[in-house]
Amino acid sequence: MPPDFSEETAGLFVALPPETRASMVHDLAQGRRMEPEWLSGRIPALGLKHGISTPAHTAVYRALHLHSRGDVQ
């Protein structure tokens, strides 16, 4: 990665309008199916495989997984 990767990436997020939301937030709000296993579940799976703790990603995945079918409120 280039040396300024972190600063450049952070700049992209800072430039987003404050009302910007991820598509999964819209799906959750509308009660639609989500795919957290593809978007959030890969990190905990790799952590388990390699013996690396991923508490934040695991918590997010577990919370989103409860709503993945779109019918649990």
Sequence and secondary structure as in RCSB ss.txt:
>XXXX:A:sequence
MPPDFSEETAGLFVALPPETRASMVHDLAQGRRMEPEWLSGRIPALGLKHGISTPAHTAVYRALHLHSRGDVQ
>XXXX:A:secstr
  TTHHHHHHHHHHTS TT   HHHHHHHHT    HHHHTSHHHHHHHHHT   HHHHHHHHHHHTTTTS   
